[in-house]
Amino acid sequence: MYWTYLRRELAGRKKQTIIVAVGLAVAIALVIVVNALSAGVRDAQAQALESVYGVGTDLTVTGAAAEPGEGGGQRFEFDSEAGETTDGTTSVSQSRLTADFMRGTLDASTVESVASLDGVAAASGALSLTNITFSGEMPDRSQMQQGGPGESGEPPAGGPDGAGGSAFDLDSFTVLGIDPDDTAVGPLSAVEVSEGRALAAGDAGELVAVVDASYATTNEISVGDTIDVGGSEVEVVGLIASTSSDADTAANVYIPLDVAQSLAGLDDVVSTVYVQATSANQIDAVQAEIEDSVAGATVSSQSDLASTVSSSLASASSLITNLGTWLSILVLAVALALAVLFTISGVTRRTREFGTLKAIGWSNGRVVGQVAGESVIQGLIGGAIGLAVGLAGIWIINLISPTISSTAASTGQAGPGQGGGPMGGGFGGMAQQAADVVLHAPITLWVVAAAVGIAIAGGLIAGAFGGWRAARLSPAEALRSVG
Amino acid sequence: MNTVTNESVTNESVTNESVTNEQENPMSMTEPATTSIESSAPSPIYALQAVIREYQQKNRNVRALAGVDLEIREGEFVTIQGPTGGGKSTLLQMLGALDRPTSGVVKLGEVDLAKASNATLGHVRATEVGFVFQGFNLIPTLTAHENVDMGLEPLGLSGTDRHSRVAEALAQVGLAERADHLPGELSGGQQQRVAIARAIAKRPRVLLADEPTGNLDEHMRDEILELLEGLNRDGLTLIVVTHDSAVARRAHRRLRLEKGSVREI
């Protein structure tokens, strides 16, 4: 009889049931979608960070930013014999491997000293560089030396335009010097070899490189090719890709650390030390220890690193954290208030009914149970609808798979995939890792459990208020109130 | 105490026993505040002694019952008449264990309802007393069968027992064929029959009816009265509050409640 009465009452008050259920459904759907998006953004942030810092990196140590004029800034110089001259035009090309602009460096011995600290499981150093190739064509300088402008009365000749003009290109890509013997920590811990092989211990001192697969595709580089790095021909031995299908790797080209130092003319320095702590609860202590022992270094934890993820990913995170969460709370509060008000109003409207039930012998507990049961069922209906709508929302988000750009700044490396164009990557993306991350909204058991929990809690809260009201109802007064 | 027996009820025999109540009760300035009426039967189903019921209304103390002494025997058909606000419904609620008096004794059998716990009152309502209301008070979303079944809910009977009792009660009121109908699909008289079936399905000792024919036309009124008389003939004690003299005339015993005091008519 309990269920019959409950079912008939809910069916008989369709409007109220629908309003309460829809209110709770909207709130629950919002909570589900916001939670899933929030988890998606967290995953995206983790992906963005992993692509830069690798898997398992707890801390990074970087040198203090260089003063203007220090670090990087090599000049391109061409003497009179430079280039090849054909038909009045001299073609020149020169590559320079330089440290990132304003990027400070650490002495290479920092890696060993950090690795020897208590609580440090592993440490690996890397040197972040940018290769810039200056290439162009200009008029034959031997002709220009024979007669200055205006002396012969002849117009300038030669050059790519035939009228004495010049044309230059700047091409850049990012290079990361890594210890080929120690890739468990650092950027290469989050990559997989898609073709060829990875760098190995025996590659130290060798002019070999592995190249980011997407950069290689863009620039038509294959295993076995040679690329110009800092003026030296370096053989490509492998192509690598991020273990996350949605992110690029940390740099365009990876070469052995000692080779990078040599080609850049930066002996015995690294730009970043990647540190893995022995356990999560050691991280703070290790961070403090490194800060004490390495003067002038910047030590960043994962949470510090997470704050460096900017661009639309950060905006999405901020939007979901702030607006999404508050919107969920607000809608949930409104839905609960609606449920409570409708339940209390329903009890008031049913004063005569409950008075009659008490008059025919129903106990207070039985009446309260009826009211609470109706509210819980309304909540569960709302929960079921909300769950369906929420899951549909997540499905749509995953179907659309929105792409969000992320930029990890401050302690990272130059951006991959940005090279190839004039002034790209190495300058514009100085010390930043830019990547497009596909946003997924994962469905977790926790989210489903939370939805059901909210539905039941909403029903119970509304039922508690309504039941309290019904319990206080004196049968005599209830019957008197209807004459 | 002057005693008025059921066999010798006259207006002259009703005397004022409680003059002190007169000044406290604004409704009893010209009437006796306490009327003592006893039946001659040895074991009354109800025994009320000096029952006073006061309540606050708009910051004013209202005495709805001003010291009622009353006995009602098993199997009687008693009507209570009186003006609106005279305390009829209050008295019925006392008898139905829905309310407690401010003072006095309200005994149903051996149970003093004035001192009983809420649980005991609930048990009395569930097992001893059946209620019939002027507005029928059926649950509109439930069928006739289900409405009658609601009255059996507190008894904890098995499904089979409940079903047979419901069917029996509906047959008794002549609505066996309308068991699946919702109240909205039944006439007023039929709805009141369902309400009566709900009240008698639990097999109570007494049936309390508050204006049971108040919302019915003459024809339906007679139908309901015949039904109630039939139940009374089968032994059910019947206490009916009514404004209708035609109903009152069919009772064994007629009481008038006015300004909180009761007297035989």
Boltz contact constraints between the chains, C-beta under 6 A:
constraints:
  - contact:
      token1: [A, 1]
      token2: [B, 149]
      max_distance: 6.0
  - contact:
      token1: [A, 1]
      token2: [B, 153]
      max_distance: 6.0
  - contact:
      token1: [A, 8]
      token2: [B, 141]
      max_distance: 6.0
  - contact:
      token1: [A, 8]
      token2: [B, 142]
      max_distance: 6.0
  - contact:
      token1: [A, 9]
      token2: [B, 141]
      max_distance: 6.0
  - contact:
      token1: [A, 12]
      token2: [B, 141]
      max_distance: 6.0
  - contact:
      token1: [A, 356]
      token2: [B, 137]
      max_distance: 6.0
  - contact:
      token1: [A, 359]
      token2: [B, 98]
      max_distance: 6.0
  - contact:
      token1: [A, 359]
      token2: [B, 131]
      max_distance: 6.0
  - contact:
      token1: [A, 360]
      token2: [B, 151]
      max_distance: 6.0
  - contact:
      token1: [A, 361]
      token2: [B, 125]
      max_distance: 6.0
  - contact:
      token1: [A, 361]
      token2: [B, 126]
      max_distance: 6.0
  - contact:
      token1: [A, 361]
      token2: [B, 154]
      max_distance: 6.0
  - contact:
      token1: [A, 362]
      token2: [B, 154]
      max_distance: 6.0
  - contact:
      token1: [A, 363]
      token2: [B, 122]
      max_distance: 6.0
  - contact:
      token1: [A, 475]
      token2: [B, 98]
      max_distance: 6.0
  - contact:
      token1: [A, 476]
      token2: [B, 93]
      max_distance: 6.0
  - contact:
      token1: [A, 476]
      token2: [B, 98]
      max_distance: 6.0
  - contact:
      token1: [A, 476]
      token2: [B, 99]
      max_distance: 6.0
